[in-house]
Amino acid sequence: MRKRLFAAFLAAATPAAWAANAIKDPAAGWDRLWFEVLVDISILGIVFALITTYFIIRYRRRSADEVGRAGKLTVAAAVGWTVIPMFVFMADDFFLAANGWQLWNTYRQPPADRLEIKLESGMYSWDYTYPNGVQAQNVLKVPAGKPVLLRMTSRDTIHSHFIPDFRVKEDSMPGRVTYLWFYPQKPGEHIVTCAEYCGIMHSYMVGKVVVVPEAEFTAWYAQEEKKLAEAGARKKGV
């Protein structure tokens, strides 16, 4: 029992384990921030609706010839009715904005231990190139448990690589390299769409991210690399 506990402790104490624990996936943070925004605007909407309803009933016209008279506010009252609500609402907005900014900064710092893949967008396909030279179109296969970074450019116009399940979206454009990263933690398939209108067949520009177990990805990766090498050898032989 002690040996098993000691082995588990050593496994958790390795640099790889530290790196895994250090990965901050911002996807859950985006969900939480969006929930807070929805709660915020819902509360504000209800408060304004109740105040408006009260004013409509309290100051309604009771006879055809009734003329309303507005009471005159003092300077202090006028300033208070302006500054206090403004301070309350702006403080709330600044709080949400600060949370969003902090989350954005976390997202823009990709983990050092990652799989980096090049992406060239074009009407109407996503063309991926792996570090070993293997290429894929519209289907991006990645290992579970490994952050993935896409370095993106475009060969024609502006596209936007959007993976809704991972809460990431970034434009790819000619003459500039942009990037996005996501953290696929378990096997599954996830749709990819173009979120920037890029032409009359824009809606056909779809793909998918296929997340597979690490061992399966490693075997596939080696097999595709071997095929690529054999094709290159045959080409040289010709």
KATAHU-V8604 format. One record per residue. OMEGA is omega in whole degrees, -180 to 180 (none if undefined). Layout:
omega->OMEGA
omega->OMEGA
This chain:
omega->180
omega->179
omega->179
omega->179
omega->180
omega->178
omega->178
omega->179
omega->179
omega->179
omega->180
omega->-176
omega->-180
omega->177
omega->179
omega->179
omega->177
omega->-179
omega->-180
omega->-179
omega->-177
omega->-178
omega->179
omega->179
omega->-176
omega->-175
omega->179
omega->178
omega->178
omega->178
omega->-179
omega->-180
omega->180
omega->176
omega->179
omega->178
omega->179
omega->177
omega->-178
omega->-177
omega->177
omega->179
omega->179
omega->180
omega->179
omega->180
omega->-180
omega->178
omega->179
omega->179
omega->180
omega->178
omega->178
omega->-179
omega->-180
omega->-179
omega->-175
omega->-175
omega->179
omega->178
omega->-174
omega->177
omega->-175
omega->-177
omega->-179
omega->178
omega->-178
omega->177
omega->-179
omega->177
omega->-178
omega->180
omega->172
omega->179
omega->-180
omega->180
omega->180
omega->179
omega->180
omega->179
omega->178
omega->-172
omega->-175
omega->177
omega->180
omega->-180
omega->-179
omega->-177
omega->-179
omega->178
omega->178
omega->179
omega->180
omega->178
omega->179
omega->179
omega->179
omega->177
omega->178
omega->179
omega->178
omega->179
omega->179
omega->178
omega->176
omega->-179
omega->-177
omega->176
omega->-177
omega->176
omega->180
omega->179
omega->-173
omega->171
omega->-176
omega->-175
omega->177
omega->178
omega->171
omega->179
omega->178
omega->177
omega->4
omega->-176
omega->172
omega->-177
omega->-176
omega->176
omega->-179
omega->-179
omega->-180
omega->178
omega->178
omega->-179
omega->177
omega->180
omega->175
omega->178
omega->-180
omega->179
omega->-177
omega->180
omega->176
omega->177
omega->-179
omega->176
omega->-178
omega->177
omega->177
omega->172
omega->-164
omega->169
omega->-179
omega->180
omega->-179
omega->-175
omega->-179
omega->173
omega->178
omega->-178
omega->-172
omega->174
omega->-174
omega->-176
omega->-180
omega->176
omega->180
omega->179
omega->180
omega->179
omega->167
omega->-172
omega->180
omega->174
omega->-180
omega->178
omega->176
omega->-180
omega->168
omega->176
omega->179
omega->-173
omega->179
omega->-172
omega->178
omega->-177
omega->179
omega->179
omega->-176
omega->-176
omega->174
omega->177
omega->174
omega->-176
omega->178
omega->-178
omega->-172
omega->179
omega->-173
omega->178
omega->-178
omega->-176
omega->179
omega->-176
omega->-179
omega->177
omega->178
omega->172
omega->180
omega->180
omega->-178
omega->175
omega->-175
omega->-179
omega->179
omega->179
omega->-179
omega->179
omega->179
omega->-178
omega->179
omega->180
omega->180
omega->177
omega->178
omega->178
omega->-180
omega->179
omega->179
omega->178
omega->178
omega->179
omega->179
omega->-180
omega->178
omega->179
omega->177
omega->none
